[in-house]
Amino acid sequence: MPAILYHGLELFVGCLLIHTFVWRHYRIRNGGIQLGVIFLVLPPVMFGVFILGSLLGIRRSQEIAWLASGLSYLLHCSLSGAYMAMYTALISFSPSIAILEKVEAHMPQGLKRHELSPQWFTDNQLSGVRRKNLLAGGLISTANDTLVLGPKGRVIAIGFSLFRRFVGLSDLANG
């Protein structure tokens, strides 16, 4: 049982190190695809290479414990899913995090509310990077300086809107 935990964590940390290396050295335009390839596609491909090497006699291996391997990969997928969901919050500008960092920089005396920097809350900071990501991902496009939903963007917007209504949350577009 501990081997499952260790192998699942090893797999996740290995992918995290690969992702960190790629992120620091190569600016990828579509981070979602990059994350999916590194965290969800690369591990089974490497496992397949390991099995193929074992079958061809290139590398001797012990008998594969399929259940343990599957459970390790399930743990890896769970950790990877949480990381990928949190990734956008980590790389994007967050007004809440900016406020926390500003207050933390002025501790222990604290920060008066009127001392918060209004330059954080510009159109470029709040929606600029998000708009560029949506354009790069093909979710929106521009026509006559107007933002227009693309087919993928429409599916996602309708899906989220229906889900939010289903669980009783307010419509985000209306504030």
Buried (B, 14 or more C-beta within 10 A) or exposed (E): EEEBEEBBBEBBEBBBEBBEEBBEEEEEEEBEEBBBBBBBEBBEEEBEEBBEEBEEEEEEEEEEEEEBBEBBBEBBBEBBEEBBEEBBEEEEBBEEEBBEEBBEEEEEEEBEEEEBEEEBEEEEBEEEEEBEBBBEBEBBEEEEEEEEBBEEBEEBBEEEBEEEEEEEEEEEEEE
